[in-house]
């Protein structure tokens, strides 16, 4: 589909497009548990305690 483009431009478009597609599929299907690891890394380990003053 990129044959009408100059080869250097086609490569410059195809490589990021392919990397983005691969990253989207890895994230979507949780290949090798990578999404779980990323979510675990950025999720807080312990939930914040409720404010006792606000609960009253």
ABEGO torsion letter per residue (X at the ends): XAAABBAAAAAAAAAAAAAAAAAAAAAAAGBGGAAAAAAAAABBABBBBBBAAAAX
